[in-house]
Amino acid sequence: MHPDGAQRSNRSVTVDGTDFRISEQRDEPTSWFSFKFKAAAVRYEVAIGTYTGMIVWTSGPWRAGRYPDSSIFREGGLCERLRNAGEKAIADKGYRGEPEVIDLPDQGSHDNKHYKKMARARHEQCNKRFKQYGCLAQRFRHSIDFHCKCFSAVVVLTELSIENGEPLWDVFA
C-alpha cells in the first residue's frame, strides 16, 4: 500500500535531471554551462518507476545552461505523458510549476514526505550508478551525438544490472 493508502500504480515515477561534463563547446558557451560543475555539461532527464525500481524514461541530451529540469520536463514530453495518464511524478524543487503532475517534497503528510524522500534518494542511487562508467564520470571529449549513444548504452547496462541481481533499494521496505 502507498503511504497515503492509495493503490500501487505501475505508472508512478520519480524524475530527476542529471548533468555530465563535456568539453567546452564553441557555439553559445553559456548555454552549455552547468552551475554544478562550473563547466560545460549536458543534462539528461531520467524517470524511475516508483514501485518497480526500473528506468522507464530518459530524455536528452539537453544544454545544461539553457534547460533547467522544469523546462526539460515540459519540452521533453514526460509532463504531457503523465498528464494524459492522470499520474503524478515525485521530484525535487527544481520541478516547480506543474502541480497537477509533480508531487514536490514539501507537500503531503509526514509519512508521505518520508516516502518521497526515500524515493528521491533511490533515484540518486541510480544517477550514481551511471557515473560509475568512465565515459560519464569524466569530462567527455567527443561529439554530443556520441555522448547520447554512450549514455543510452550506460542506461541499458544499468537497467540490466537492476534486473539481474543488483536492484535499487525498495522504497516500501
N, CA, C and O of each residue as an XYZ file, in Angstrom:
692
protein
N       0.830     -1.191      0.000
C       0.000      0.000      0.000
C       0.872      1.252      0.000
O       1.914      1.291      0.654
N       0.460      2.230     -0.704
C       1.097      3.545     -0.743
C       0.928      4.195      0.625
O      -0.081      3.941      1.283
N       1.862      5.018      1.082
C       1.749      5.649      2.395
C       0.441      6.403      2.608
O      -0.017      6.505      3.746
N      -0.167      6.928      1.568
C      -1.438      7.629      1.722
C      -2.626      6.682      1.633
O      -3.773      7.128      1.658
N      -2.366      5.368      1.527
C      -3.440      4.399      1.464
C      -3.938      4.131      0.051
O      -4.873      3.352     -0.133
N      -3.341      4.748     -0.931
C      -3.778      4.554     -2.316
C      -3.225      3.246     -2.855
O      -2.241      2.720     -2.336
N      -3.850      2.727     -3.883
C      -3.369      1.535     -4.552
C      -2.034      1.828     -5.223
O      -1.807      2.944     -5.692
N      -1.157      0.841     -5.271
C       0.094      0.997     -6.005
C      -0.207      1.088     -7.492
O      -1.046      0.355     -8.016
N       0.478      1.981     -8.153
C       0.320      2.143     -9.590
C       1.647      1.891    -10.263
O       2.675      2.388     -9.803
N       1.650      1.133    -11.337
C       2.880      0.874    -12.062
C       3.350      2.085    -12.848
O       4.457      2.077    -13.388
N       2.524      3.134    -12.922
C       2.895      4.291    -13.725
C       3.471      5.429    -12.899
O       3.885      6.430    -13.482
N       3.521      5.334    -11.580
C       4.120      6.376    -10.762
C       5.628      6.355    -10.952
O       6.228      5.286    -11.058
N       6.247      7.542    -10.994
C       7.681      7.632    -11.223
C       8.318      8.676    -10.330
O       7.649      9.569     -9.811
N       9.630      8.546    -10.162
C      10.435      9.655     -9.672
C      11.142     10.198    -10.907
O      11.486      9.441    -11.815
N      11.358     11.498    -10.939
C      12.018     12.113    -12.094
C      13.078     13.080    -11.592
O      12.882     13.788    -10.605
N      14.214     13.094    -12.298
C      15.299     13.988    -11.922
C      16.202     14.193    -13.130
O      16.299     13.338    -14.010
N      16.855     15.336    -13.149
C      17.852     15.615    -14.170
C      19.233     15.319    -13.618
O      19.482     15.483    -12.423
N      20.124     14.884    -14.486
C      21.497     14.624    -14.076
C      22.442     15.179    -15.134
O      22.219     15.010    -16.333
N      23.502     15.846    -14.674
C      24.460     16.510    -15.567
C      25.710     15.658    -15.743
O      26.128     14.927    -14.844
N      26.298     15.781    -16.948
C      27.549     15.105    -17.261
C      28.468     16.101    -17.956
O      28.058     16.790    -18.890
N      29.726     16.173    -17.490
C      30.686     17.127    -18.040
C      31.070     16.780    -19.469
O      31.219     15.611    -19.826
N      31.224     17.816    -20.273
C      31.674     17.662    -21.652
C      32.762     18.697    -21.910
O      32.981     19.589    -21.090
N      33.440     18.581    -23.042
C      34.422     19.590    -23.442
C      33.703     20.892    -23.753
O      32.526     20.892    -24.113
N      34.418     21.998    -23.613
C      33.830     23.300    -23.920
C      33.308     23.315    -25.349
O      33.951     22.792    -26.259
N      32.149     23.911    -25.537
C      31.529     23.997    -26.854
C      31.717     25.411    -27.400
O      31.612     26.387    -26.658
N      31.988     25.515    -28.667
C      32.255     26.825    -29.278
C      30.992     27.619    -29.536
O      31.011     28.849    -29.491
N      29.890     26.928    -29.807
C      28.646     27.646    -30.068
C      27.938     27.960    -28.748
O      27.647     27.050    -27.971
N      27.673     29.185    -28.501
C      26.961     29.645    -27.304
C      27.476     28.972    -26.025
O      26.745     28.193    -25.412
N      28.698     29.251    -25.615
C      29.267     28.556    -24.463
C      28.443     28.671    -23.187
O      28.431     27.742    -22.380
N      27.755     29.790    -22.988
C      26.972     29.928    -21.759
C      25.772     28.993    -21.730
O      25.295     28.646    -20.649
N      25.272     28.577    -22.889
C      24.113     27.680    -22.896
C      24.487     26.259    -22.459
O      23.605     25.460    -22.145
N      25.766     25.943    -22.435
C      26.227     24.627    -22.004
C      26.688     24.628    -20.546
O      26.954     23.561    -19.992
N      26.789     25.794    -19.916
C      27.396     25.941    -18.592
C      26.529     25.321    -17.501
O      25.358     25.671    -17.351
N      27.117     24.396    -16.743
C      26.446     23.759    -15.615
C      26.950     24.400    -14.324
O      28.154     24.428    -14.069
N      26.031     24.912    -13.515
C      26.429     25.506    -12.241
C      26.946     24.434    -11.274
O      27.713     24.735    -10.360
N      26.527     23.197    -11.480
C      27.001     22.108    -10.635
C      28.497     21.883    -10.833
O      29.229     21.709     -9.859
N      28.957     21.885    -12.082
C      30.359     21.616    -12.385
C      31.182     22.877    -12.638
O      32.411     22.818    -12.664
N      30.521     24.008    -12.823
C      31.202     25.252    -13.213
C      31.954     25.037    -14.522
O      33.056     25.551    -14.716
N      31.336     24.267    -15.412
C      31.936     23.926    -16.709
C      30.824     23.476    -17.654
O      29.663     23.372    -17.256
N      31.184     23.216    -18.890
C      30.215     22.760    -19.881
C      29.691     21.368    -19.516
O      30.427     20.511    -19.028
N      28.393     21.174    -19.769
C      27.771     19.888    -19.450
C      26.503     19.694    -20.269
O      25.904     20.646    -20.770
N      26.118     18.435    -20.386
C      24.809     18.091    -20.931
C      23.973     17.543    -19.782
O      24.502     17.029    -18.796
N      22.676     17.662    -19.928
C      21.746     17.212    -18.896
C      20.775     16.201    -19.523
O      20.302     16.381    -20.644
N      20.500     15.151    -18.778
C      19.505     14.160    -19.173
C      18.441     14.091    -18.087
O      18.733     14.254    -16.903
N      17.226     13.852    -18.499
C      16.139     13.614    -17.560
C      15.917     12.113    -17.499
O      15.870     11.441    -18.530
N      15.782     11.589    -16.284
C      15.582     10.155    -16.081
C      14.391      9.975    -15.162
O      14.261     10.675    -14.158
N      13.514      9.029    -15.507
C      12.389      8.672    -14.643
C      12.516      7.203    -14.279
O      12.861      6.365    -15.112
N      12.228      6.907    -13.010
C      12.312      5.548    -12.486
C      10.946      5.180    -11.921
O      10.339      5.957    -11.184
N      10.467      3.989    -12.271
C       9.191      3.511    -11.739
C       9.255      3.410    -10.229
O      10.153      2.773     -9.680
N       8.307      4.035     -9.562
C       8.319      4.082     -8.102
C       8.228      2.697     -7.491
O       8.922      2.408     -6.517
N       7.399      1.847     -8.036
C       7.171      0.537     -7.436
C       8.056     -0.549     -8.010
O       8.326     -1.546     -7.340
N       8.513     -0.373     -9.244
C       9.341     -1.401     -9.880
C      10.828     -1.132     -9.717
O      11.627     -2.069     -9.739
N      11.216      0.132     -9.553
C      12.632      0.484     -9.478
C      13.330      0.412    -10.829
O      14.560      0.419    -10.890
N      12.567      0.343    -11.902
C      13.128      0.238    -13.247
C      13.194      1.614    -13.908
O      12.365      2.483    -13.636
N      14.181      1.802    -14.770
C      14.301      3.037    -15.540
C      13.232      2.984    -16.630
O      13.227      2.073    -17.458
N      12.337      3.956    -16.628
C      11.214      3.922    -17.567
C      11.230      5.072    -18.568
O      10.424      5.081    -19.498
N      12.130      6.046    -18.401
C      12.141      7.208    -19.282
C      13.499      7.876    -19.247
O      14.094      8.029    -18.181
N      13.991      8.275    -20.406
C      15.145      9.172    -20.479
C      14.872     10.201    -21.565
O      14.179      9.924    -22.544
N      15.421     11.379    -21.380
C      15.297     12.447    -22.366
C      16.591     13.247    -22.360
O      17.088     13.632    -21.302
N      17.129     13.494    -23.542
C      18.345     14.280    -23.631
C      19.179     13.822    -24.803
O      18.789     12.912    -25.534
N      20.305     14.440    -24.981
C      20.960     15.440    -24.131
C      20.388     16.842    -24.334
O      19.957     17.213    -25.426
N      20.400     17.590    -23.259
C      19.965     18.981    -23.241
C      21.139     19.846    -22.801
O      21.994     19.394    -22.040
N      21.184     21.086    -23.274
C      22.231     22.023    -22.851
C      21.976     22.402    -21.387
O      20.929     22.954    -21.051
N      22.944     22.099    -20.533
C      22.754     22.284    -19.090
C      22.468     23.730    -18.705
O      21.714     23.973    -17.763
N      23.046     24.684    -19.403
C      22.843     26.085    -19.049
C      21.549     26.676    -19.570
O      21.065     27.672    -19.032
N      20.996     26.097    -20.581
C      19.785     26.632    -21.200
C      18.518     25.968    -20.675
O      17.460     26.595    -20.636
N      18.619     24.709    -20.272
C      17.419     23.952    -19.910
C      17.460     23.482    -18.462
O      18.132     22.499    -18.150
N      16.751     24.171    -17.577
C      16.619     23.660    -16.212
C      15.695     22.431    -16.226
O      15.024     22.160    -17.221
N      15.675     21.711    -15.128
C      14.870     20.490    -15.043
C      13.414     20.715    -15.443
O      12.837     19.905    -16.168
N      12.823     21.801    -14.978
C      11.401     22.051    -15.260
C      11.142     22.243    -16.751
O      10.108     21.802    -17.252
N      12.057     22.890    -17.470
C      11.890     23.076    -18.924
C      12.027     21.753    -19.665
O      11.274     21.476    -20.599
N      12.981     20.947    -19.249
C      13.154     19.638    -19.882
C      11.901     18.790    -19.665
O      11.442     18.100    -20.574
N      11.361     18.851    -18.461
C      10.154     18.093    -18.124
C       9.001     18.462    -19.059
O       8.279     17.591    -19.542
N       8.839     19.759    -19.307
C       7.749     20.215    -20.179
C       8.048     19.938    -21.652
O       7.207     19.390    -22.365
N       9.228     20.309    -22.102
C       9.557     20.221    -23.527
C       9.926     18.807    -23.973
O       9.763     18.469    -25.145
N      10.418     17.984    -23.057
C      10.854     16.633    -23.410
C       9.731     15.632    -23.577
O       9.938     14.567    -24.159
N       8.541     15.948    -23.078
C       7.393     15.084    -23.297
C       6.869     14.342    -22.085
O       5.740     13.853    -22.119
N       7.646     14.237    -21.009
C       7.183     13.477    -19.855
C       5.986     14.136    -19.175
O       5.071     13.444    -18.727
N       5.983     15.444    -19.096
C       4.863     16.161    -18.478
C       3.545     15.791    -19.157
O       2.562     15.476    -18.487
N       3.532     15.832    -20.464
C       2.306     15.526    -21.214
C       1.895     14.070    -21.040
O       0.707     13.772    -20.921
N       2.851     13.175    -21.024
C       2.530     11.751    -20.826
C       1.893     11.517    -19.458
O       0.914     10.780    -19.344
N       2.443     12.139    -18.429
C       1.873     11.985    -17.095
C       0.482     12.599    -17.021
O      -0.427     12.017    -16.429
N       0.317     13.771    -17.620
C      -0.979     14.441    -17.632
C      -2.029     13.552    -18.310
O      -3.140     13.401    -17.803
N      -1.672     12.970    -19.449
C      -2.600     12.103    -20.176
C      -2.952     10.845    -19.389
O      -4.065     10.332    -19.505
N      -2.010     10.343    -18.587
C      -2.245      9.138    -17.789
C      -2.909      9.449    -16.452
O      -3.302      8.536    -15.727
N      -3.035     10.736    -16.123
C      -3.612     11.114    -14.834
C      -2.715     10.755    -13.665
O      -3.210     10.463    -12.576
N      -1.421     10.772    -13.866
C      -0.456     10.400    -12.837
C       0.374     11.603    -12.398
O       0.401     12.637    -13.064
N       1.053     11.440    -11.254
C       1.980     12.446    -10.758
C       3.354     11.821    -10.594
O       3.480     10.629    -10.313
N       4.376     12.639    -10.773
C       5.759     12.213    -10.553
C       6.264     12.818     -9.252
O       5.848     13.911     -8.865
N       7.149     12.115     -8.588
C       7.829     12.631     -7.404
C       9.107     13.285     -7.894
O       9.887     12.665     -8.617
N       9.327     14.539     -7.505
C      10.501     15.264     -7.989
C      11.001     16.219     -6.909
O      10.344     16.428     -5.889
N      12.177     16.794     -7.156
C      12.721     17.790     -6.241
C      12.173     19.170     -6.597
O      11.352     19.308     -7.504
N      12.631     20.178     -5.881
C      12.085     21.529     -6.057
C      12.419     22.165     -7.399
O      11.861     23.209     -7.735
N      13.314     21.562     -8.172
C      13.636     22.061     -9.499
C      12.504     21.873    -10.496
O      12.578     22.355    -11.626
N      11.463     21.178    -10.079
C      10.336     20.885    -10.964
C       9.083     21.670    -10.593
O       7.973     21.240    -10.906
N       9.239     22.791     -9.946
C       8.076     23.616     -9.586
C       7.364     24.123    -10.826
O       7.970     24.292    -11.884
N       6.061     24.365    -10.679
C       5.291     24.971    -11.758
C       4.348     24.024    -12.462
O       3.635     24.441    -13.376
N       4.318     22.759    -12.068
C       3.406     21.780    -12.672
C       2.714     20.978    -11.558
O       2.884     19.761    -11.481
N       1.939     21.650    -10.697
C       1.375     20.957     -9.526
C       0.420     19.820     -9.867
O       0.225     18.919     -9.051
N      -0.184     19.843    -11.066
C      -1.101     18.757    -11.408
C      -0.381     17.458    -11.780
O      -1.007     16.399    -11.807
N       0.931     17.523    -12.069
C       1.668     16.310    -12.436
C       2.936     16.078    -11.620
O       3.574     15.037    -11.772
N       3.316     17.018    -10.760
C       4.519     16.866     -9.934
C       4.139     16.930     -8.460
O       3.408     17.822     -8.030
N       4.639     15.983     -7.705
C       4.470     15.930     -6.257
C       5.793     16.376     -5.644
O       6.775     15.635     -5.677
N       5.821     17.588     -5.083
C       7.051     18.174     -4.547
C       7.339     17.689     -3.129
O       6.434     17.193     -2.459
N       8.587     17.822     -2.655
C       8.981     17.294     -1.351
C       8.200     17.857     -0.168
O       7.967     17.143      0.806
N       7.794     19.116     -0.233
C       7.160     19.738      0.925
C       5.638     19.593      0.932
O       4.968     20.262      1.719
N       5.080     18.744      0.084
C       3.642     18.536      0.027
C       3.269     17.218      0.689
O       4.021     16.247      0.598
N       2.116     17.170      1.354
C       1.588     15.914      1.895
C       1.881     15.717      3.367
O       2.466     16.575      4.028
N       1.455     14.549      3.869
C       1.613     14.192      5.275
C       3.070     13.847      5.585
O       3.902     13.737      4.684
N       3.362     13.678      6.881
C       4.717     13.319      7.309
C       5.149     11.995      6.676
O       6.261     11.891      6.160
N       4.274     10.978      6.711
C       4.604      9.677      6.113
C       4.846      9.810      4.621
O       5.758      9.190      4.075
N       4.033     10.616      3.967
C       4.176     10.810      2.527
C       5.491     11.516      2.224
O       6.158     11.171      1.249
N       5.879     12.498      3.037
C       7.141     13.204      2.829
C       8.326     12.250      2.986
O       9.295     12.321      2.230
N       8.237     11.358      3.974
C       9.318     10.378      4.180
C       9.416      9.437      2.979
O      10.515      9.152      2.502
N       8.288      8.959      2.497
C       8.248      8.086      1.322
C       8.867      8.783      0.117
O       9.665      8.181     -0.602
N       8.506     10.055     -0.116
C       9.052     10.799     -1.261
C      10.552     11.007     -1.102
O      11.292     10.950     -2.084
N      11.005     11.247      0.120
C      12.444     11.419      0.366
C      13.189     10.129      0.040
O      14.264     10.170     -0.560
N      12.635      8.996      0.425
C      13.262      7.705      0.134
C      13.272      7.433     -1.373
O      14.259      6.928     -1.910
N      12.175      7.768     -2.050
C      12.085      7.549     -3.499
C      13.111      8.413     -4.234
O      13.749      7.951     -5.180
N      13.270      9.675     -3.798
C      14.250     10.551     -4.445
C      15.676     10.079     -4.151
O      16.547     10.171     -5.016
N      15.918      9.577     -2.947
C      17.243      9.064     -2.604
C      17.581      7.840     -3.457
O      18.720      7.675     -3.894
N      16.584      6.984     -3.689
C      16.811      5.824     -4.561
C      17.153      6.285     -5.970
O      17.991      5.683     -6.641
N      16.504      7.353     -6.417
C      16.780      7.892     -7.746
C      18.235      8.375     -7.819
O      18.917      8.144     -8.818
N      18.700      9.032     -6.780
C      20.097      9.484     -6.749
C      21.061      8.299     -6.779
O      22.158      8.407     -7.326
N      20.658      7.174     -6.197
C      21.477      5.966     -6.253
C      21.638      5.517     -7.710
O      22.719      5.094     -8.117
N      20.565      5.612     -8.483
C      20.633      5.250     -9.900
C      21.551      6.217    -10.647
O      22.380      5.783    -11.446
N      21.414      7.525    -10.397
C      22.293      8.507    -11.043
C      23.759      8.214    -10.726
O      24.629      8.364    -11.583
N      24.022      7.798     -9.492
C      25.394      7.454     -9.090
C      25.901      6.255     -9.889
O      27.071      6.213    -10.269
N      25.035      5.290    -10.143
C      25.445      4.120    -10.927
C      25.838      4.517    -12.349
O      26.766      3.943    -12.921
N      25.138      5.494    -12.918
C      25.511      5.960    -14.257
C      26.955      6.448    -14.262
O      27.695      6.213    -15.217
N      27.345      7.122    -13.198
C      28.655      7.757    -13.146
C      29.760      6.799    -12.727
O      30.903      7.214    -12.538
N      29.425      5.520    -12.579
C      30.459      4.504    -12.360
C      31.175      4.178    -13.662
O      32.256      3.590    -13.651
N      30.580      4.556    -14.770
C      31.168      4.306    -16.085
C      32.028      5.507    -16.471
O      31.573      6.649    -16.410
N      33.257      5.248    -16.863
C      34.220      6.298    -17.165
C      33.732      7.297    -18.199
O      34.028      8.487    -18.098
N      32.982      6.823    -19.201
C      32.525      7.731    -20.259
C      31.582      8.802    -19.719
O      31.436      9.857    -20.337
N      30.937      8.549    -18.573
C      30.045      9.552    -17.980
C      30.652     10.193    -16.735
O      30.231     11.278    -16.333
N      31.625      9.543    -16.127
C      32.237     10.075    -14.902
C      33.255     11.167    -15.198
O      33.437     12.087    -14.400
N      33.924     11.063    -16.354
C      34.965     12.020    -16.706
C      34.430     13.010    -17.736
O      33.358     12.817    -18.310
N      35.195     14.065    -17.953
C      34.800     15.017    -18.994
C      34.816     14.316    -20.343
O      35.821     13.728    -20.742
N      33.696     14.388    -21.031
C      33.535     13.714    -22.322
C      34.151     14.582    -23.412
O      33.831     15.767    -23.501
N      35.027     14.022    -24.242
C      35.792     14.810    -25.213
C      35.401     14.528    -26.661
O      36.152     14.851    -27.582
N      34.243     13.933    -26.863
C      33.793     13.593    -28.209
C      32.526     14.381    -28.538
O      32.158     15.298    -27.803
N      31.863     14.032    -29.627
C      30.668     14.767    -30.053
C      29.493     14.529    -29.106
O      29.445     13.530    -28.389
N      28.559     15.458    -29.120
C      27.346     15.341    -28.317
C      26.537     14.123    -28.774
O      25.961     13.419    -27.945
N      26.491     13.873    -30.082
C      25.772     12.695    -30.592
C      26.351     11.403    -30.018
O      25.615     10.484    -29.658
N      27.676     11.347    -29.941
C      28.315     10.157    -29.392
C      28.038     10.048    -27.888
O      27.887      8.944    -27.364
N      27.972     11.188    -27.197
C      27.638     11.174    -25.775
C      26.262     10.555    -25.571
O      26.058      9.756    -24.657
N      25.328     10.929    -26.423
C      23.975     10.385    -26.336
C      23.989      8.865    -26.487
O      23.282      8.165    -25.763
N      24.783      8.357    -27.413
C      24.896      6.906    -27.604
C      25.526      6.244    -26.381
O      25.087      5.179    -25.950
N      26.548      6.874    -25.830
C      27.195      6.324    -24.636
C      26.232      6.325    -23.451
O      26.158      5.349    -22.704
N      25.498      7.420    -23.282
C      24.526      7.489    -22.198
C      23.477      6.389    -22.354
O      23.133      5.714    -21.384
N      22.969      6.209    -23.573
C      21.964      5.172    -23.817
C      22.512      3.791    -23.478
O      21.806      2.971    -22.890
N      23.760      3.527    -23.841
C      24.377      2.235    -23.524
C      24.498      2.044    -22.014
O      24.239      0.955    -21.501
N      24.890      3.098    -21.302
C      25.023      3.011    -19.849
C      23.648      2.792    -19.205
O      23.543      2.040    -18.236
N      22.615      3.421    -19.715
C      21.261      3.202    -19.193
C      20.878      1.731    -19.350
O      20.341      1.127    -18.422
N      21.150      1.155    -20.514
C      20.828     -0.256    -20.749
C      21.618     -1.145    -19.780
O      21.050     -2.055    -19.175
N      22.902     -0.890    -19.631
C      23.728     -1.694    -18.716
C      23.247     -1.555    -17.269
O      23.210     -2.537    -16.527
N      22.883     -0.348    -16.877
C      22.377     -0.121    -15.521
C      21.058     -0.854    -15.323
O      20.848     -1.484    -14.287
N      20.178     -0.776    -16.298
C      18.894     -1.472    -16.214
C      19.102     -2.985    -16.135
O      18.434     -3.664    -15.355
N      20.017     -3.509    -16.932
C      20.306     -4.948    -16.873
C      20.833     -5.354    -15.495
O      20.484     -6.421    -14.990
N      21.666     -4.515    -14.889
C      22.167     -4.837    -13.549
C      21.033     -4.798    -12.525
O      21.012     -5.604    -11.596
N      20.088     -3.865    -12.689
C      18.926     -3.787    -11.786
C      18.079     -5.048    -11.926
O      17.614     -5.599    -10.929
N      17.880     -5.503    -13.152
C      17.049     -6.682    -13.419
C      17.718     -7.987    -13.006
O      17.033     -8.982    -12.771
N      19.047     -7.997    -12.914
C      19.780     -9.246    -12.705
C      20.614     -9.269    -11.434
O      21.789     -9.634    -11.466
N      20.020     -8.886    -10.329
C      20.668     -9.108     -9.042
C      21.214     -7.898     -8.324
O      21.679     -8.034     -7.192
N      21.182     -6.713     -8.927
C      21.645     -5.512     -8.238
C      20.539     -4.449     -8.242
O      20.740     -3.352     -8.764
N      19.376     -4.767     -7.664
C      18.268     -3.810     -7.714
C      18.549     -2.563     -6.878
O      19.357     -2.582     -5.950
N      17.865     -1.492     -7.229
C      17.865     -0.310     -6.375
C      17.078     -0.680     -5.129
O      16.224     -1.565     -5.182
N      17.348     -0.020     -4.009
C      16.650     -0.439     -2.786
C      15.151     -0.179     -2.912
O      14.703      0.679     -3.674
N      14.396     -0.955     -2.134
C      12.940     -0.891     -2.154
C      12.472      0.270     -1.288
O      12.817      0.349     -0.109
N      11.697      1.157     -1.863
C      11.167      2.317     -1.150
C      10.193      1.896     -0.062
O      10.035      2.607      0.930
N       9.538      0.753     -0.231
C       8.490      0.305      0.691
C       8.992     -0.647      1.754
O       8.196     -1.188      2.521
N      10.290     -0.862      1.818
C      10.835     -1.827      2.787
C      10.654     -1.343      4.201
O      11.053     -2.027      5.143
